[in-house]
């Protein structure tokens, strides 16, 4: 089931997306991803996807990202498979939604795309085993781990390069029923394919990631783990349209704009 956050007028709403039709439900997104009976929630009306403004599907307290987590990406870079996950954090202020603008920072000369699978945490996870990890997953979403690559190369830490406002597009929805380990993942710039792989190439699977991360930090309901990017990472330019698609979830579209502040 696809759950979506959206606005009509100035009102924030939650709905179930089927094709192009959205049925509004009487629930918060946290309640919805925890619920085993979403179909029994009260319906508050219906909308067409083309007539609403899509919001960030959920508000994470943090986005925990994983580096070098695809075998084909490691091969592309001629790098060894890591012995354990390489992680970093994006702040919640980086999150934007479907069709929002990615802002190109004035102090960067290379802003890259990275198509990624997002794991949405449904309840507090602290020292969770991989065997139990599925109990803490509320669904999956699409993420673009936008990176100021020149600043990443310059800095010892990755924080600045990964944390600019708008550098974590998420959406367009949360799919609650998905096999995370066999879905095509692609990225297009201006309708031209740049990344094309499958989540079966992930090195540390979603359950291993939850175990590893939850043994370092407590994951809160609504937090997102971004599970790494496949090969083909490269730069975006102002004026570009970027589309990340994960089979079974949908297409996350964003536009690259100048920083006019």
SEGU-705647 format. One record per residue (C-alpha): residue number from 1; x, z, y; residue in three letters. Coordinates in nm, 2 decimals. Each point is the difference from the previous one (the first is absolute). Layout:
NUM,X,Z,Y,ALA
...
END
This chain:
1,0.00,0.00,0.00,UNK
2,0.13,-0.09,0.34,UNK
3,-0.04,0.26,0.28,UNK
4,0.04,-0.10,0.36,UNK
5,0.03,0.18,0.34,UNK
6,-0.16,-0.19,0.29,UNK
7,-0.15,0.02,0.34,UNK
8,-0.32,-0.13,0.15,UNK
9,-0.03,0.07,0.36,UNK
10,0.21,0.32,0.05,UNK
11,-0.11,0.16,-0.33,UNK
12,0.24,0.06,-0.29,UNK
13,-0.16,-0.08,-0.34,UNK
14,0.08,-0.02,-0.37,UNK
15,-0.14,-0.26,-0.23,UNK
16,0.02,-0.17,-0.34,UNK
17,0.12,-0.36,0.03,UNK
18,-0.14,-0.26,-0.25,UNK
19,0.10,-0.35,0.09,UNK
20,-0.08,-0.03,0.37,UNK
21,-0.27,0.26,0.00,UNK
22,0.07,0.37,0.10,UNK
23,-0.24,0.28,-0.09,UNK
24,0.05,0.30,0.22,UNK
25,0.00,0.33,-0.18,UNK
26,-0.04,0.36,0.11,UNK
27,0.35,0.12,-0.07,UNK
28,0.35,0.04,0.14,UNK
29,0.27,-0.21,-0.16,UNK
30,0.16,0.31,-0.16,UNK
31,-0.34,0.10,-0.15,UNK
32,-0.05,-0.36,-0.13,UNK
33,0.33,-0.04,-0.17,UNK
34,-0.05,0.34,-0.17,UNK
35,-0.36,-0.08,-0.11,UNK
36,-0.08,-0.11,-0.35,UNK
37,-0.35,-0.10,0.11,UNK
38,0.04,-0.22,0.30,UNK
39,-0.30,-0.21,-0.10,UNK
40,-0.22,0.31,0.04,UNK
41,0.11,0.06,0.36,UNK
42,-0.27,-0.07,0.27,UNK
43,0.00,-0.35,0.13,UNK
44,-0.02,-0.02,0.38,UNK
45,-0.03,-0.38,0.05,UNK
46,0.19,-0.32,-0.06,UNK
47,0.23,-0.22,0.20,UNK
48,0.19,-0.33,-0.03,UNK
49,0.38,0.03,-0.02,UNK
50,0.04,-0.26,0.27,UNK
51,-0.22,0.20,0.24,UNK
52,0.19,0.33,-0.01,UNK
53,0.34,0.13,0.12,UNK
54,0.21,0.12,-0.29,UNK
55,0.18,0.33,0.05,UNK
56,0.30,0.16,-0.18,UNK
57,-0.17,0.09,-0.33,UNK
58,0.13,0.36,0.00,UNK
59,0.20,0.23,0.22,UNK
60,0.31,0.11,-0.18,UNK
61,0.20,0.30,0.11,UNK
62,0.30,-0.20,-0.12,UNK
63,0.09,-0.33,-0.16,UNK
64,0.27,0.04,-0.27,UNK
65,0.18,-0.33,-0.06,UNK
66,0.22,-0.11,-0.28,UNK
67,0.30,-0.22,0.04,UNK
68,0.14,-0.25,-0.26,UNK
69,-0.28,0.05,-0.25,UNK
70,-0.04,-0.36,-0.14,UNK
71,0.23,-0.14,-0.27,UNK
72,-0.01,-0.35,0.16,UNK
73,0.08,0.14,0.34,UNK
74,0.30,0.19,-0.14,UNK
75,0.11,-0.32,-0.17,UNK
76,-0.04,-0.20,0.33,UNK
77,0.22,0.25,0.18,UNK
78,0.25,0.02,-0.29,UNK
79,-0.04,0.38,-0.01,UNK
80,-0.01,0.24,-0.30,UNK
81,-0.34,0.14,-0.10,UNK
82,-0.02,0.35,0.16,UNK
83,0.01,0.30,-0.23,UNK
84,-0.28,0.17,0.20,UNK
85,-0.23,-0.10,0.27,UNK
86,0.14,-0.05,0.35,UNK
87,-0.26,0.14,0.25,UNK
88,-0.06,0.03,0.37,UNK
89,-0.29,0.08,0.22,UNK
90,-0.20,-0.19,0.26,UNK
91,-0.20,0.22,0.25,UNK
92,-0.38,-0.02,0.01,UNK
93,0.03,-0.14,0.35,UNK
94,0.14,-0.33,-0.15,UNK
95,-0.33,-0.07,-0.17,UNK
96,-0.22,-0.29,0.11,UNK
97,-0.29,-0.19,-0.16,UNK
98,-0.10,-0.35,-0.11,UNK
99,0.02,-0.25,0.28,UNK
100,0.18,0.24,0.24,UNK
101,0.32,-0.10,0.18,UNK
102,0.35,0.08,-0.11,UNK
103,0.20,0.06,0.32,UNK
104,0.35,-0.14,0.01,UNK
105,0.22,0.27,0.16,UNK
106,0.20,-0.10,0.31,UNK
107,0.32,0.16,-0.15,UNK
108,-0.01,-0.20,-0.33,UNK
109,0.11,-0.36,-0.07,UNK
110,-0.11,-0.02,-0.36,UNK
111,-0.34,0.13,-0.13,UNK
112,-0.05,-0.06,-0.37,UNK
113,-0.31,0.01,-0.23,UNK
114,-0.02,0.18,-0.33,UNK
115,-0.31,-0.04,-0.22,UNK
116,-0.07,0.32,-0.20,UNK
117,-0.26,0.17,-0.22,UNK
118,-0.14,0.32,0.15,UNK
119,-0.10,0.29,-0.22,UNK
120,-0.26,0.22,0.16,UNK
121,0.01,0.37,-0.09,UNK
122,-0.34,0.16,-0.05,UNK
123,0.09,0.37,-0.02,UNK
124,0.29,0.23,0.06,UNK
125,0.28,-0.08,-0.23,UNK
126,0.28,0.25,-0.05,UNK
127,0.24,-0.02,-0.30,UNK
128,-0.22,-0.25,-0.19,UNK
129,0.12,-0.15,-0.32,UNK
130,-0.02,-0.37,-0.06,UNK
131,-0.24,0.06,-0.29,UNK
132,-0.25,0.16,0.25,UNK
133,0.07,-0.22,0.29,UNK
134,-0.30,-0.22,-0.04,UNK
135,-0.22,0.30,0.08,UNK
136,0.14,0.00,0.35,UNK
137,-0.05,-0.37,0.08,UNK
138,-0.31,-0.09,0.21,UNK
139,0.08,-0.37,0.00,UNK
140,0.23,-0.27,0.12,UNK
141,0.05,-0.20,0.32,UNK
142,0.22,-0.26,0.16,UNK
143,0.29,0.09,0.23,UNK
144,0.25,-0.19,0.21,UNK
145,0.32,0.21,0.04,UNK
146,0.10,-0.15,0.33,UNK
147,0.37,0.06,0.07,UNK
148,0.23,-0.06,0.30,UNK
149,0.28,-0.12,-0.22,UNK
150,0.27,-0.02,0.27,UNK
151,-0.06,0.37,0.08,UNK
152,-0.01,0.09,-0.37,UNK
153,0.35,-0.16,-0.03,UNK
154,0.12,0.18,0.31,UNK
155,-0.13,0.35,-0.07,UNK
156,0.13,0.23,-0.27,UNK
157,-0.36,0.11,-0.07,UNK
158,-0.30,-0.23,-0.03,UNK
159,-0.25,0.20,0.20,UNK
160,0.02,-0.20,0.33,UNK
161,-0.02,-0.34,-0.17,UNK
162,-0.30,0.10,-0.21,UNK
163,-0.20,0.22,0.24,UNK
164,-0.11,-0.20,0.30,UNK
165,-0.37,0.01,0.09,UNK
166,-0.18,-0.28,-0.19,UNK
167,0.27,-0.03,-0.27,UNK
168,-0.23,0.10,-0.28,UNK
169,-0.30,-0.24,-0.03,UNK
170,-0.23,0.13,-0.27,UNK
171,-0.32,-0.14,-0.15,UNK
172,-0.23,-0.17,0.00,UNK
173,-0.16,0.24,-0.25,UNK
174,0.07,0.25,-0.28,UNK
175,-0.06,-0.13,-0.35,UNK
176,-0.09,0.30,-0.23,UNK
177,0.02,-0.20,-0.33,UNK
178,0.32,-0.19,-0.05,UNK
179,0.28,-0.05,-0.25,UNK
180,0.29,0.06,0.23,UNK
181,0.26,-0.14,-0.23,UNK
182,-0.12,-0.36,-0.04,UNK
183,-0.12,-0.14,0.33,UNK
184,0.14,-0.30,0.19,UNK
185,0.14,0.09,0.34,UNK
186,0.07,-0.26,0.27,UNK
187,0.08,-0.03,0.36,UNK
188,-0.06,-0.30,0.23,UNK
189,0.13,-0.07,0.35,UNK
190,-0.22,-0.25,0.19,UNK
191,-0.15,-0.10,-0.34,UNK
192,0.35,-0.07,-0.16,UNK
193,0.09,0.22,-0.31,UNK
194,0.30,0.22,0.06,UNK
195,-0.04,0.26,-0.28,UNK
196,-0.16,-0.06,-0.34,UNK
197,0.04,0.25,-0.29,UNK
198,-0.20,0.23,-0.22,UNK
199,-0.01,0.38,-0.01,UNK
200,0.11,-0.01,-0.37,UNK
201,0.35,-0.05,0.15,UNK
202,-0.02,0.35,0.15,UNK
203,0.29,0.22,-0.12,UNK
204,-0.15,0.35,0.05,UNK
205,-0.37,-0.02,-0.07,UNK
206,-0.27,0.17,0.21,UNK
207,-0.02,0.30,-0.24,UNK
208,0.37,0.05,0.01,UNK
209,0.00,-0.02,0.37,UNK
210,-0.27,0.27,0.04,UNK
211,0.20,0.23,-0.23,UNK
212,0.33,-0.06,0.18,UNK
213,-0.14,0.03,0.36,UNK
214,-0.24,0.30,-0.08,UNK
215,0.30,0.19,-0.13,UNK
216,0.17,-0.04,0.34,UNK
217,-0.30,0.03,0.24,UNK
218,-0.37,0.09,-0.03,UNK
219,-0.21,-0.31,0.03,UNK
220,-0.33,0.06,0.19,UNK
221,-0.33,-0.18,-0.06,UNK
222,0.01,-0.32,0.19,UNK
223,0.38,-0.04,-0.02,UNK
224,0.13,-0.34,-0.11,UNK
225,0.30,-0.09,-0.21,UNK
226,0.13,-0.35,0.07,UNK
227,0.15,-0.13,-0.32,UNK
228,0.27,-0.23,0.11,UNK
229,0.03,-0.38,0.08,UNK
230,0.07,-0.30,-0.22,UNK
231,0.26,-0.27,0.09,UNK
232,-0.03,-0.23,0.29,UNK
233,0.02,0.24,0.29,UNK
234,0.07,-0.16,0.33,UNK
235,-0.07,0.00,0.38,UNK
236,-0.32,-0.05,0.20,UNK
237,-0.03,-0.14,0.35,UNK
238,-0.23,0.06,0.29,UNK
239,-0.31,-0.21,-0.05,UNK
240,0.02,0.01,-0.38,UNK
241,-0.30,0.08,-0.22,UNK
242,0.10,0.20,-0.31,UNK
243,-0.22,0.04,-0.31,UNK
244,0.08,0.23,-0.29,UNK
245,-0.22,-0.04,-0.31,UNK
246,-0.02,0.21,-0.31,UNK
247,-0.21,-0.13,-0.28,UNK
248,-0.30,0.22,-0.06,UNK
249,0.02,0.16,0.35,UNK
250,-0.01,-0.27,0.27,UNK
251,0.18,-0.15,0.30,UNK
252,0.15,0.21,0.28,UNK
253,0.04,-0.22,0.31,UNK
254,0.19,0.09,0.31,UNK
255,0.14,-0.17,0.31,UNK
256,0.34,0.04,0.16,UNK
257,-0.01,0.06,0.38,UNK
258,0.25,0.09,0.28,UNK
259,0.04,0.35,0.12,UNK
260,-0.15,-0.02,0.35,UNK
261,0.04,0.37,0.09,UNK
END
